[in-house]
Amino acid sequence: MNKLIVSGYLTQDPVLKTGKSGLSYTTLNVVNKDNKVPVNLAVMVFGKDAEISCKYLTKARSVEIEAKIETDQRTNGLMYVSEKIIFGDKPFASNKPETKPETVKVSSVTDEDF
């Protein structure tokens, strides 16, 4: 089983997009919390979880993401697909609501969903 668990901060606000099949998705761009060697990752989030992420997450918000590692057929590389997101502390200057959603679990997605 290929799993990735990353704890870090969003480097930009997520933007909700819709694929050809009508499925909502977004990409969470995360930099890890280890300041010695920062690692930037892009993690795909789909469906209701993407909508919740776009509603409540903002740049600099801390998150912990559990993702599966999949082969990306379009780029012949790897793609990280979120399975669970835990929202951390809210940054000080944010315009989004205070309410914190629960941890969310994501269903599997294929390349045809784009």
Secondary structure, 3 states (H helix, E strand, C coil): CCEEEEEEEECCCCCCEECCCCCEEEEEEEEECCCCCCCEEEEEEEHHHHHHHHHHCCCCCEEEEEEEEEEECCCCEEEEEEEEEEECCCCCCCCCCCCCCCCEECCCCCHHHC
